[in-house]
Amino acid sequence: MTDIGNIIKKLRLENNMTLEQLGDRVGVGKSTVRKWENGIIANMRRDNIAKIAEVFNVSPAYLMGWDNNVAPISGGTKQKKGGISIPVLGRVAAGIPIEAITDIIDTEEITEEMASTGEFFGLKIHGDSMEPKISNGDVVIVRQQNDAESGDIVIATVNGDEATCKRLRKYRDGIELVSNNPAYAPMFFSNEEIITKPVKILGRVVELRAKF
């Protein structure tokens, strides 16, 4: 059961949920959730496991690490689900198409269902501007697209610089690229600056693969 803490944390971060928010959904304090994520699960009740599974729409067996990436087949045995490998990039340089980037440092696997919805790549995060949710060394899974909704976390380039990971805020007169870390001021760009600098969105972050 030692993996359950990592699984809970991974699901919580992927769903942009705080410790307090998850605790409220389950009916416990955020300190209890923090203990679970740190592997202190000796007194974790089965009904809490069921509640967490319901919150994240997974099975209790998945949370326990017993049913990870397997699917039932006839005869009562199991087979591994198919997966699609995508490149993990060390950086994304402005002006270079994603498929032409050669700075591939690793690969990650996504489901066939996800792969069928578009083109994806992984990006290793550098720096602490998106902490505490996304840390230095983490990998984000990115769906390639040139626009996103306000509130989405995106990969964007500004003025020809290397791509950065930020939260997008849209306004009538422009956009903001916002860091999670309050030490970094939001970057506002008018509608004119979006065109002239330019500011380009390369993709939307759909999943976090945190490195523990």
N, C-alpha and C positions, 0 to 999 in steps of 0.2 A: 504493500500500500504506500510505499515511500514516494511513488510517482504522482500520487493524487494531488499533492500540493502544487507541483509544477503544472499539472494539467489544469487545475482551477485557475492559477495565475494566468496561464496562456489564454484560456477562454475569456477571462475577465478583461485582459488587455485588448484582445481582439474585438471585444464588444464595447470598448471605450467606457468601461464601468469602473468606478472607484471602489475602494474597500468598503466604504460606508454604504454605497448604493447596493452592493451585493449583500452585505449584512442585513440591510433593510428588507430585501426580497426574501431572504432566508429566515429572518427573525432572530438574528444574533448581532452582536456588536462588531465594529470594524476590527477591534483587537483580536477577536476570535478568528475572523477571516484571515488576518495576517498570520496568526499561529498556524492555521491550516496550510497556508501557502509556504510557510517555512518548514513544513513537514511535521508539525506537532499535531498529530491526528489521533492520538491514543483514545481520547474521549469523544471522538466524532460519531454522532448518532447516525443510524441508518436513514432516519427520516430527513436529516439534513442533507445527506448525500442525494436522496431522491429529490429534494427541493432544488438543490444546485443543478442537478441534471435537467429538471424542468425549466429552470431559468434559461439555460443555454441550449435547450432543445437537443440534448444528447441522452444516451442511455446511462444508467448508473454503472453498468459494466465498462463503458468507455471511460468514465471518471476514474474508475479503479485501475485502469490500464489493462483490463482483461479483453477488451474488444476494440483494439486500435487498428483501423484500416483493414478490417476483415469483413466478409459478407457471407451469409449462409447460402449453401447450395443443397441440392437434394441429397438425401442419405444422411443428413445430420452433421456433415463435415463442413469445413469452411475453406474459402479460397481468398487469396489476397486480392483486394480491389486493384483495378488498373490505375496507374498514375502517369502523369506527363511531367517530364523533367524540363525545367526552365533555367536559363542562365542567371547566376547572381553576379551583378556587375560591381566592381570596386568603385566606380564613379561613372557619371554620365556627363560627357562633354557637350556643350551647346553646339548646335549645328550639325551634329553627327547622328544619322538615323540609328535608332536602338539596335537594329539588326546588323549594323556595320561596326559596332563597338567591339573591340577585341580585348578589353580589360575584364575578362571573365575570370572570377576568382573561385567560383564554386557553382554548384547546382542545387536547386530545391525541387521538390515534387509537389504538384498540385493535382487535384482530382480531374478526371475526364470531364465531369460536369462543369467545373469552373473553366477548364480550358476551352470548352465549346462556346463560351460567352465572349471570347475576344482573344487578344494577344497579351501575354504577360511576361514580366521579367522580375527578377529580384534585385534589390539594391542594398548594399551594406551601408549602414548609417555611420557617419563620421561626426563627432562632436556631441555636445550636450544640449543643443537648442530645443530638442523635443522631449527632454526629460521632464517629469519622471516616467511618462508612458512609454517613450521610445528612447533607448539608451545607445550610447556609443558602442558599436560592434554588432548591434541587432541587425536583422535582415527584414526588410519589408517586401511584401509581394505587391506588385503594381500592375494594374490593368492599363494598357496604353490607351489614352484618349486625350483630346485637346481641349476639353472643357470638363467642369465638375460643378457640383452643387455647393452652395454656401454651407460651410461647416465641414466639408470633406477634407481629409488630409491628402495633399497632392505632392507630386514631384514637379518642380518648375525651374525654369532658367530665367535669369534676369540680366539683361544687358550683355548677353553673350558669355556669362560666367558659367561655371560648372553647376549642375542641377542641385537643388536643395529641397529638403523635405519640410513642408510647412502646412498649417491649416489655412484653408481658403475662406475668406469672408468677402462676400459680394455686396456692393452698394450701387446706387444709381449712378454715381459719378466716378466709380472706379472699384478697385479691389484692395484688400489687405492680405498679406502673407504673414501669418501669426505663428510665433513659436509657442510651445507649451511652457517652456522655461521663462519665467517672468523677467529674468536678467536680460533678455533680448527684446528690444522694442519692436512692435509691429511695423511692417514695411507697407506703406500705402502707395498705390500707383493710380494716377488718374486714367481715365479712358484714353486720353491722348498718349500718356506715357506707356500704356500697355502696347500701343502700336509702335511708338518711336524708339523705345529702349532696345528691343521689345521685351515683354514679359510673356513667356510661353508655358503653358501647362503640358507636360509630357504624359501624365498618367495620374490615376487615383489609387491611393494605397487601400488595399482591400483586406490585408492580413498582416499581422506582425509575427515574425518568428524570433521571439526573444531568446537571447543567449544567456544561460544561467551559469 
